[in-house]
Amino acid sequence: MFRQARLGPLIGKRSWGGVVGIDDHGPLIDGGSVYVPEYAFASPTGEWIIEGHGVDPDIAVENDPESVLAGRDPQLERAVREVLRLMAESHRHLPRRPADPVKTNRPGR
């Protein structure tokens, strides 16, 4: 959804790809259970997506154990660099603040 909305690049590693949801349909007579796959994700064009493969990032960045143990987050660091770069390139501005509203019924105010 993030990619489809074009909110920015996906940064990190491919997700694991296990997204089909299962539900329990009650206990069996022997005390066991049956879990049935019931729902998954489909693309706007009607194809099943993500299950069995995951989502590929636009920018692959490994969170290696050495960096994580040192208190760093290479994925977050790269994401911040990317956001700062995109902000510098796009030059978007917030809209101007409108005039304060007049919320009185008194004449002359």
C-alpha positions in Angstrom: 0.0 0.0 0.0 2.9 2.4 0.8 4.4 1.7 -2.6 1.0 1.9 -4.4 0.3 5.3 -2.8 3.8 6.5 -3.9 4.6 7.7 -0.4 8.3 7.0 -0.8 10.8 4.2 -1.3 10.6 1.0 0.8 13.9 0.6 2.6 15.2 -2.5 4.4 15.0 -6.2 3.6 12.4 -8.2 1.8 9.6 -9.2 4.2 9.2 -12.9 5.0 6.1 -13.5 2.9 3.8 -15.3 5.3 0.6 -13.3 5.2 -2.3 -15.8 4.6 -4.5 -15.6 7.6 -5.8 -18.6 9.4 -8.7 -19.1 11.7 -9.6 -21.7 14.3 -13.0 -23.3 13.6 -13.5 -24.8 17.0 -12.1 -27.9 18.8 -12.3 -31.4 17.4 -13.9 -34.2 19.4 -10.4 -35.5 20.3 -9.3 -32.1 21.7 -7.3 -31.1 18.6 -7.8 -28.1 16.4 -8.0 -27.3 12.7 -6.7 -24.1 11.4 -7.9 -23.1 7.9 -6.2 -20.6 5.6 -8.9 -18.1 4.8 -7.7 -14.7 3.7 -4.8 -13.1 1.9 -3.8 -10.0 0.0 -4.7 -9.2 -3.6 -3.4 -6.4 -5.8 -5.7 -3.8 -7.3 -5.4 -5.8 -10.6 -6.7 -8.9 -8.9 -3.6 -11.0 -8.4 -2.6 -12.7 -5.1 0.5 -11.0 -3.7 3.1 -11.2 -1.0 2.4 -14.8 0.2 5.4 -17.1 -0.3 7.7 -14.3 -1.5 7.2 -11.1 0.6 7.7 -7.5 -0.5 11.0 -6.5 -2.1 12.4 -3.1 -0.9 13.3 -0.4 -3.4 16.5 0.1 -1.4 18.0 -3.0 0.2 19.7 -2.4 3.5 20.9 -5.1 5.9 20.5 -4.5 9.7 23.6 -6.5 10.5 24.1 -7.9 14.0 27.3 -5.9 14.6 25.6 -2.6 13.9 22.5 -3.5 15.9 24.6 -4.6 18.9 26.5 -1.3 18.7 23.2 0.6 19.0 23.0 1.6 15.3 20.1 0.9 12.9 21.4 1.0 9.3 17.9 0.7 7.9 16.6 3.7 9.8 19.8 5.7 9.1 19.5 5.1 5.4 15.8 6.0 5.5 16.5 9.3 7.2 19.2 10.1 4.6 16.7 9.3 1.8 13.9 11.4 3.3 16.3 14.4 3.8 17.5 14.0 0.1 13.9 13.8 -1.2 12.9 16.8 0.9 15.8 18.9 -0.5 14.8 17.9 -4.1 11.0 18.5 -3.8 10.8 21.9 -2.1 7.3 21.5 -0.8 5.8 24.1 1.4 3.0 24.1 3.9 -0.1 26.2 2.9 -0.3 29.6 4.4 -2.3 30.0 7.6 -5.6 31.6 7.0 -6.8 34.7 8.8 -8.1 34.0 12.3 -11.9 33.5 12.3 -14.3 36.0 13.9 -16.4 34.0 16.4 -18.6 36.6 17.9 -22.1 37.8 17.2 -21.6 41.2 18.7 -21.9 44.1 16.3 -18.8 46.0 15.6 -16.4 43.2 16.4 
